[in-house]
Amino acid sequence: MQIYLDYSATTPPRPEVIETVQKTLVDGWGNPSSLHGWGQRSALALETARLQVANSLNAPNPDSIIFTSGGTEADNLAIMGIARQYTQPQHIIISSVEHSAVAEPVRWLESRGWQITRLPVNRQGRVNPLDLIAAIQVNTVLISIIYGQSEVGTLQPIEALGNIARSRGILFHTDAVQVMGRVPLDVQRLPVDLVSLSSHKIYGIQGAGALYVREGVELVPLLGGGGQEQRLRSGTQAMPAIAGFGVAAELAASEMNQEIPRLIALRDRLFEKFVDSPFLKPTGDRLYRLPHHTSFVITDPCACGRNEPITGKNLVRQLNLAGIGISAGAACNSGKLNPSPVLLAMGYDESEALGGIRLTVGRETTIADIDWTAIALQQILERSMPRLVGVC
């Protein structure tokens, strides 16, 4: 049995997306900037996708959608597109649980004199809006807070945070890569100026993303070139991936009302399987949470006096042998396993922050998948930590 529970990492392309990608490769391979028939067919597909993505966000102007290579580029364009407007370093506010696609460009700016405030989070990974109010300075030019945290599933109070930013005339960006297609996104209601999106999180293919840019917001492009995408993202567009993104966005928006309750039921069933577990404790906010997302840390990583703790990476490997795909929170760099910065920011100690795991459900997940995964994970944990079952 093969069970995929890593939908926050990537999603399998939908058949409708694959069909669109194939059709674009055959019939829509022209350069959309060209004036002849081949180019104009491609241009029509490009603008159709732009409209589909815009409609999925309730964005009134399709030109507010700037296609990129993915969520990482969208985050970088938002951060650096604002920062490069200033000749002198200013002040940016982010959370302490941002994705690295935000954290890294901000760290680069910090090394060049920019002031960076990283807002603390509570044990559930949630920002307190009062901390944002206290952090704002006269030279604050951007606030960037992730909407749905990919590792622990917590949803931030984006509306409250965005309203604070707007009331003070500060631009507000959110990384909504994990949210799109899973939580309703309405940019006419939400006080957001810049929103990062990614195709392969919503059953599109890798290689396409987008940045929503509210009308009137100015950015400095990262790339110099032919001036595509309203002169904000030069380079010939990746038409097959973008066309697939449009279809995926349209389908996700149309099915969301039916899909969200199903995902929540599967998510909560998996949490319930381990509610009394001596091996795992849940992480993230249970109420303000992505509908498809479960996450845990190992409760006793050094059981039986082990020299090396049991890590999330260990569990990923063992479940993979059982045909089950999940993710670990800690990152391995140059052969050294580093504790999850997200879990550290939430107050977990280093050993716990090495033991984070994430199981995320999706369109193809069934109740049987959840039940079988819970049995397999329980057996692996019992073998790994015999002291907690009284045999050590």
N, C-alpha and C positions, 0 to 999 in steps of 0.2 A: 504494500500500500504506500502510495506517495501522497503526502499531505503538505501543502504549501501554506505556511502561516507567517509570511514576511511581506505582506501587502504594503507596509509602510516603506519598504526598501524599493520595490518596483512591483508593477502589476502586469499580468499577462495581457497582451493586446487583444482587444475584442475582435470577433470575426468581422464586424462592420468596419473596424479600423483597418484591419489587414486588407480587406477588399478595397478600401479607399486608397491605401498606400500603393497597392499593386496597380490600380487604375491610374494613379498619378504617375507612377514610374513608366507606364506604357503610353499614356495619352497626354500627361501634363508635365512633361519633363522640360518644357521650355523655360527660358529665363523670364520671370515675370516683369522685368524691366524692359524687355524687348517689345517693339511696337508691332511686329508682324503677328500672324495668326497663332503661331506656336507660343509666342510670349503672352499673347492676350488670353489664351486658354489657361495658361498657368496663373496669370494675374487674376482671372476670375476665381480660380480655386483658392488663391491666397486671400482675396477679400471675402470670399464665402467663409473661410475658416476664421478670419478676423471677426466677422459678424457673429459666428457661432460662439466663439469664446466671449465676446462682449455680452451677448444675450445671456450667457450662463451666469454672468455677474450682475445682470441688470444695468449694464453700463450704457448710457444713452448714445454715446458716440463711439462707433467701432474704431476710429482712429486713436482712441485712448489705449488700444492694445498694441504693444510693441513686442513682436516675436523675437525670441532669443534662442540660444542653444539649450536652455534648461533653467531650472530654478536657481542654480548657482550664479549663472550669468545675470539673471534678473536681479538677484540680491546685490551683486557687485555694481550693476548699473544704477540701482537705486542709491546705494551708499556713496559710491565714487562720483556718480553723476551730480549729486548735490555738493559733495566736498570739493570737487574740482572747480567750482564756481568762485571759491574764495582764495585770495592771494595770501591770507594769513590764517593760521590754524584757529578753529572755532571749537565748539563743544557739541558732542553727540551723546545721546542717552540710548543704551540698549539694556536688555535684561541679562542676567547672569546665566541664562539657559538657552541662549541663541544657538542656532545651527552654525556650524563652522563657516558656512558661506556668508554669514554676517559677521561672525566673531573675528575671522581672519582679516578681511579688509579693514575692519575697525582697528584691529591690533596694528596693522601697517600704518594707518593714519596716526595712531598714538605714538609710534616710534618716530614720527616726523613732527611731533609737537602738538598734535590735537589733544584736547581734553576729552576723556572718555569716562562716563559714569555707567557702571554696570549695576543695575538695580538688583537688590537681593530678592529672593523668593522664599516662601514658607516651605514647610516640610512637604507640601503637596506640589511644589514647583510653580506657585502662582504669585504674580506680582501684586503688591498692594498699591492701589492708585495714589494713596497719600505719599508714598515714597517717590513717585514720579513728580508730584507737585513740589516736594522738598528739593528734588534734584535739579529742577529747571534753573538755568542761569540766563543772564542777559544775552550771552553769546551762544545759546543753544540754537542750532540750526536744523537739527533732525532728531527725531525719536523713532527708533526701530525696535519693535517688540514682536516676537514670533507669535502667531495666532494659535497654532496647535503644535505642541512640542513632540517631535518625532520619537524621542526615546522613552518618555514616560507618559505621553498622551494628554497632558494637561492643556486645557484651553484657557487662554488668558482673557481677562475682561477688556477686550479690544474696544468695545464701544465706549466704556468709561475712560480708558486711557486716551483714545483718539479725541474724545471731547475735551479732555484737559489740554491736549496739544493744540487743538483748533481754537480754544478760547484764548490761547496765548500767541496765536499766529505762527506756530511752529509746525513744520512739515512732519507728517506721520507716515511711516512705512511699516507694513507687516508682511512677514513671510507666511503666506497661506498655502504653501505647497501641500501640507498634509490635510488641509481643511477642504480644499476644492473637491466637490463631488461627494463630500461627507457631511458637511455643515452648510446650510444656506449662506451664500455670499451675495450681498446686495450693496454695491458700492454707492448707490443713491441714498441708502439709509445709514450705512456705516461711515463714521467720520475718518476716512482713510484717504491719503493722497497718492500712495504708491503701494501696489500689491504684487507680490511675486507668486508665480504659478508654474506648474510643471506638468507636461503631458503624460509621462510614464507612471505617474501616481494615480491616474484616472483611466487606465487601460488604453492609453495611447502608446506610442513607441518612444524609446529614448532619442534624444537629440532635438527636442522642441520644448520650449517654455515660453513664458510671456511675462512682461511687466505691465500692469495697468498703471497709467499715468493720468491723474485727474487733470482735466482741462485747466490750463493756466500755470501748471507746474513746469518749471524749466529744468532741464538736465543738460550736462555736458557729456557728449558721447564718449565711450571708452575707445571706440575704433574709428580711425579715419579711413575714408574710402568713398564709395559711390553714393552714400547718403540714403540708403534704403531705410525703411521703417521710420518715416518722418525725420530722417537724418539723425536718428538716435542709435541705429544699429546697422552700420554699413556691412555689406557682404550679401551675396546672392542668397536668397532664402532657401532653406532646406525644405523644398516643397512637399515631398512625400510625408515627412514627419509632421509638418505644419497642417497639411490637409487631414491627417489622422487625428491630430490634436483637436481640430475643429469638430470632427465627428464625435470624438470621445467626450468633449465638453458638452455638446448638445445632448447626447444620450445620458450622461451623468446628471445633468440638470432635470431632464424629463423623468428620470426614474428615482430621484432622490427621496421623494416622500414615501415610496414603498420600500426602498432599500435601507434607509436609516433604521427603522424599527427592527428589521431582520438582523442587521449588524449588531445593534445594541443587545438583542436577545442572545446572540452567539457570544459576544464579549462577556456579558454578565454570567452566562453559563460557565465559561472558563474560569472566571474569578471565583464562582461558587465552588468549583471543584477543589480549590485550594484554600477555602476560607478558614479551615481548621488545620492547615498544614504546618508541621513543625519545621519544614524545610524552606518555605518561601513566604515572603510577605510582599503585598502589593505596593507599588510605587505610583506616584502621581495622584491627581485629584479624582475621586470616584464620581463626583457629581458633575464637575466641569471637565468633561473628558471627550476625546475623540470617540465616535461611536464604534469604531472597529478595533480599538486598541486595548491590549492588556500588557502589563509589565510588572516585574517582580525583582526582588533581590534575594539572594541566598541568605538564610538566617544565621547559619553557622558555618562559614567558609573554611574554618580550620578544624573541623571535627576530627576526633580521634588523634589529636596532636600532629596532624599532617604538617610537614615542613612547607609545603606549597598549598595555598588556599585553593578550594574548588572555585573556579571562575565561571562567569557566564560563557566565555569562549569554550570551556570544557563541555558545558551542557549543549551548546550549539553543535559541537562535533559529534557528541554521542547521539543526539536526536537525529542528526543527519544520517548516521549509520542505520537508524531505524526508519529512514525514509521521510523524515519530518524536517521541514525548513523553518527555522526561527532566526532571530538576531540577538547579538550580545551588545551591551552598551559600551563596554570598555574597548579602547582602540589599541591595536598592536602596531607600533612604529619601531622599525629597525630591530625587530626581534624582541623588544621589550613591551610587555603589556602594561598600558597606562590606565589608571582608574578613570572612570567616566567623569568629566568635568561637570556634567549636568547633575549627577548624583551628589558629587562633592558640594556643589552650590546649594543643593537641597538639604544639606546637613548630614549626609551619610559619611561614615568614616572610609578610609582608603580600602580596607578589605571588603567592605560592603560594596563600594563603588567599582570593584573588580567583578562583582557577582551579579550585575544587572542583566536581565534577559527581557526580550520583547516578543510577544506573539500577537500578530495582527491578522484579522480575518478579512475576507473579501467576497466577491460575487460567487466564487465557486466553493466556498466553505460550507460544510454541512454540519448538522448536529453530530453525526457519526464521527466526523473529523475531530471535533472538539473532544468528544468522549474518549476516542482512541488516543489522542495526544495526551490527555490528562493521565491515562493509565501508563503510557510509556514514560512520561516525565516522572511520574511518581516512582516507578520502578527504578529508573536511573538514579533518582535522588536517594532512594533507600540503599542502593548499592554503594553510592558515593559517601553517604553519611550514616554508617551503621550505628554510631553512638546514639543518634536520635531515635533509633528504633530498639534500643536496649541491648545491642549485641557488641558493644565496643567497651 
